[in-house]
Amino acid sequence: MDKKAPAQRAAPKKKMGRPPVDTSPVTIRMPDDMISALDDYRRIVPEIPSRPEVIRRVMAEFLAREVGYMDDE
């Protein structure tokens, strides 16, 4: 029987769930200083989005400006 206090027990790990069907994974390498800048930017955005979410937002904004891409979310 587990005798640890409730505060010492590990919280159950939250499952990420299945990704949307109409998406594909993209793996990129970035210089450490670019990742640091990305993390600095994340800290000033409300709700501190994940790195992938920030990259999606930045790419959507860039593509909207450059080629008229409209994010359908």
N, C-alpha and C positions, 0 to 999 in steps of 0.2 A: 504494500500500500504506500502511496506517495504521501510523505509527511511534510513536504515543503509548504511554506506559507503561500497563499494565493499570489502575492506579488512576485515570488521567486519562480513560479511556473512560467514556462515559455508560452507566449500567446500563440494560438493556432495560426499557421501561415495562411495568408489570404491567397486564394487561387486567382490567377490572372484571367482565366477563361479563354475561350476560343477567339482568335482574331477574326475580324470581319472577312467575309468570303471574297470580296472584291479587292483584296490587298495582296501585295507581294513583299517579302522581306528584302531589305537593301542593307548590305554591310559595307561600311566605309572606314578608312583609317584617317585619323586627323592628328595633326601635331599637338603635343601636350599644351602648348600655349593657347591654341585655338580652343581646346577643351576647357581650359581654365577660364577663358573669356566667356565661353558658353555657360559655364557654371556661375560665373559672376552675374551674367544677364539673368539666369534663372532665378537668382535670389532677389532681384528687384521686381519680378513679375508676380502679381497676386497668385496665391495658391501654389507657388513653386512647382511648375510643371516638370515632368521628366525630361531627360535629354532628348529622347526621340520625339516627344511632343513639341519641344521648342524647335527642333530641326524641321518638323512638319510645318509648323506655323511660319517659320522664316522662309521656307521653300514656297509655301502657298502664296505668301506676300510677294516674294520676288517674281514668281511666275505670273501672278495677277498683274503686276506692274509691267513686266517685260513682254508677255505674250497674250495677255488677256485671259489667263486661266481663272476659272470660277470654281472655287471649292463648293461642292454640293452638300456640305454639312449644314 
